[in-house]
Amino acid sequence: MSFTVTELHGDRAEQYRQLADQAEALVTGETDRIANAANISALIYHALTEVNWVGFYFFDGHELVVGPFQGKPACVRIALGKGVCGTAAATQQTQLVPDVHAFAGHIACDAETRSEIVVPLVLGGELVGVLDLDSPAPDRFDEADRHGLEAIAEVFLRTLGDR
């Protein structure tokens, strides 16, 4: 399969629609979650500006375990309810954190990270994991990012079917 990342244009909502379309094209016909998570994290990492980490953590039934990502080495295991990722997993709600230093219990895997957004991955009411993005810029993520990344998370979840 040959895939070309195309440059995004338009307002941010339109750019996220284009990115979701690219993610859809990238994973169509593939059901392996590791392969799809790897490609989606690479796609997002190279498409968005001011991000220093993009990746997945998967829920193993007890805690979150790092999956495919782009960026510096990461924390391997995160307990539910701990840090931004663990909070997103426990609450099953997207966590948009403008200043990670002000987030109680933040887990600093990369000291350069200043802001973070974590989208929970939930299929059929069951936690699958989270999609995590970090930025060295304070207040990097907003509602446009939330909506866009939640749409991309849905693209990923559709590849899992009814597992």
PAPA-814677 format. One record per residue (C-alpha): residue in one letter; y, x, z. Coordinates in steps of 0.25 Angstrom, whole numbers, always signed. Layout:
PAPA-814677
REC res    py    px    pz
REC   a     Y     X     Z
...
end
This chain:
PAPA-814677
REC res    py    px    pz
REC   m    +0    +0    +0
REC   s   +14    +5    -3
REC   f   +26    +0    +5
REC   t   +40    +4    +4
REC   v   +50    +1   +15
REC   t   +62    -5    +8
REC   e   +76    -3   +14
REC   l   +81   -15   +22
REC   h   +94   -22   +18
REC   g  +103   -34   +22
REC   d  +106   -38   +37
REC   r   +96   -35   +48
REC   a   +89   -48   +47
REC   e   +87   -46   +33
REC   q   +82   -32   +35
REC   y   +72   -36   +45
REC   r   +67   -47   +35
REC   q   +65   -36   +25
REC   l   +58   -27   +36
REC   a   +49   -38   +40
REC   d   +45   -40   +25
REC   q   +42   -25   +24
REC   a   +34   -26   +36
REC   e   +26   -38   +30
REC   a   +24   -31   +17
REC   l   +19   -19   +25
REC   v    +9   -26   +33
REC   t    +4   -37   +23
REC   g   -11   -37   +22
REC   e   -13   -27   +34
REC   t   -19   -32   +47
REC   d   -20   -18   +55
REC   r   -10   -19   +66
REC   i    -8    -4   +67
REC   a    -6    -2   +52
REC   n    +4   -13   +52
REC   a   +11    -9   +65
REC   a   +12    +5   +59
REC   n   +19    +1   +46
REC   i   +28    -9   +53
REC   s   +33    +1   +63
REC   a   +36   +11   +52
REC   l   +43    +0   +43
REC   i   +52    -4   +55
REC   y   +55   +11   +59
REC   h   +59   +15   +45
REC   a   +67    +2   +42
REC   l   +75    +1   +55
REC   t   +86   +10   +59
REC   e   +88   +16   +73
REC   v   +74   +14   +78
REC   n   +66   +25   +84
REC   w   +53   +18   +87
REC   v   +46    +6   +80
REC   g   +32    +2   +84
REC   f   +21    -6   +90
REC   y   +14    -7  +103
REC   f    +2   -15  +104
REC   f    -3   -23  +115
REC   d   -17   -19  +119
REC   g   -20   -30  +129
REC   h   -14   -22  +141
REC   e    -1   -15  +136
REC   l    +6   -11  +123
REC   v    +1    +1  +116
REC   v    +9    +9  +105
REC   g    +5    +6   +91
REC   p   +11   +11   +78
REC   f   +26   +15   +79
REC   q   +36   +24   +73
REC   g   +44   +33   +82
REC   k   +42   +43   +93
REC   p   +29   +42  +101
REC   a   +29   +30  +110
REC   c   +24   +25  +123
REC   v    +9   +22  +121
REC   r    +7   +10  +131
REC   i   +17    +0  +137
REC   a   +14   -10  +147
REC   l   +17   -25  +145
REC   g   +31   -28  +151
REC   k   +35   -13  +151
REC   g   +47    -8  +143
REC   v   +52   -15  +131
REC   c   +39   -16  +123
REC   g   +31   -21  +135
REC   t   +42   -31  +138
REC   a   +41   -36  +124
REC   a   +26   -37  +125
REC   a   +26   -44  +138
REC   t   +36   -54  +135
REC   q   +33   -55  +120
REC   q   +47   -55  +117
REC   t   +55   -45  +109
REC   q   +63   -35  +117
REC   l   +76   -31  +112
REC   v   +82   -20  +120
REC   p   +96   -14  +117
REC   d   +95    -3  +127
REC   v   +81    +1  +132
REC   h   +87    +9  +144
REC   a   +91    -5  +149
REC   f   +77   -11  +148
REC   a   +70   -11  +161
REC   g   +57    -3  +160
REC   h   +60    +2  +146
REC   i   +49   +13  +142
REC   a   +56   +24  +135
REC   c   +46   +30  +125
REC   d   +58   +36  +117
REC   a   +70   +40  +125
REC   e   +79   +38  +112
REC   t   +76   +23  +112
REC   r   +88   +15  +116
REC   s   +84    +1  +111
REC   e   +71    -7  +108
REC   i   +66   -19  +102
REC   v   +51   -24  +105
REC   v   +45   -36   +98
REC   p   +32   -41  +104
REC   l   +20   -43   +95
REC   v   +14   -56   +98
REC   l    +3   -63   +90
REC   g    -3   -77   +94
REC   g    +4   -75  +108
REC   e    -3   -62  +110
REC   l    +4   -49  +112
REC   v    +1   -39  +101
REC   g   +11   -28  +104
REC   v   +26   -25  +101
REC   l   +35   -20   +90
REC   d   +44   -10   +97
REC   l   +57    -3   +91
REC   d   +66    +7   +98
REC   s   +79   +12   +94
REC   p   +88   +24   +99
REC   a  +100   +15   +97
REC   p  +104    +6  +108
REC   d  +104    -9  +105
REC   r   +97    -6   +91
REC   f   +90   -19   +91
REC   d   +95   -33   +90
REC   e   +91   -48   +87
REC   a   +89   -44   +72
REC   d   +79   -33   +76
REC   r   +72   -43   +85
REC   h   +70   -54   +74
REC   g   +67   -43   +63
REC   l   +57   -36   +72
REC   e   +50   -49   +77
REC   a   +48   -53   +62
REC   i   +42   -39   +59
REC   a   +33   -41   +71
REC   e   +28   -54   +66
REC   v   +25   -47   +53
REC   f   +16   -37   +61
REC   l   +10   -48   +69
REC   r    +6   -56   +56
REC   t    -3   -44   +52
REC   l   -11   -46   +65
REC   g   -15   -60   +61
REC   d   -22   -68   +73
REC   r   -28   -56   +80
end
